Every structure is written in C-alpha cells, then in structure tokens.
C-alpha cells in the first residue's frame, strides 16, 4: 500500500513540476531546471521521461564540452 502511495505522490509532484517548468519557459523563472526536476521524478516510473532526461543530459554535456573548448 505504501509503495503505491509513494508512486502516486511521485507522479503527481513530477507532473506539477513539469507543468510549472513549461509555464516558466514563458514566464520569468528557472523553467529548464524545474522541468528537468519534474522529468527526473517521473523517470522513476515512466520510460518516456527517462528518455527525455537522457536527451537533456546529452544536450547539457555537449553544450558544456563546446563551452570548455572540447
């Protein structure tokens, strides 16, 4: 029972963070960070979120490599 409650809580909080992150992409705020946090929470339960987190991670690694002259 507790496992289902924790999973439901993760999903609800993750979806709220994703929605707030999308809103912050238009409104002032750290939209990308909040969006990433929401996807990270959802990645524990959903494969599509895990793929999105992996894609974001690769994008950041590429951007950091270019920034540092690699």
N, C-alpha and C positions, 0 to 999 in steps of 0.2 A: 504494500500500500504506500509506504513512504517513498519507494522508488518511483512510482507513478506520479506522486505529488511533486517530487523534485524535478522530474522530466517536464511536467506541465508548467511548473514555475520557470524553468529554463527557457521553454518555448515562448511563454508569454513575455518574459523580460527581454529575450532576444528579439522578438518581433517589435516590441516597443522601442528598443534601441535602434533597430533598422529603420523604423518609421520616423523616429526623431532625427536620425542621421540623414535621411533623404530630405526631410524638411530643412535641416541645417545646411544642406547644399545650396539652397536658395536663400535662406535667412542667415543672418550672422551666427557664426558658431563653428565649432570643430566637427563639421559634418562627416568627413572621411574617417576620423578617429572613432566617432560614435557608431558609424556604420560598420566599421571593422570590428568593434567590440560586440555588436549585435550578431554579426555573422560568425564570430568566434564562438559565441554561446550556442548558436544554432548548429554549428558544425559538429557538436557532440551527438546530435540526433539526426541530422539530415546530410546526405551525400552532396546535394547541390550546394549547400552552404560551405561544406569542406572544400569543394572545388573552387568556389568564389574566394575563400580565404587563401588557398594556394595561389590562385591567379593574382590576388592583391600582393601576396608576399613576393612573387616573382617580379612584379612591376616595381615594387619598392627596391628590391635588390638590384635590378637593372638601373634604376634611377640613381641609387647610391653609388653604383660602380661608375657610372658616367660622371657623377659629380666629383669623385675622387680620382678621376683620370684613368680608370681601368679600361 
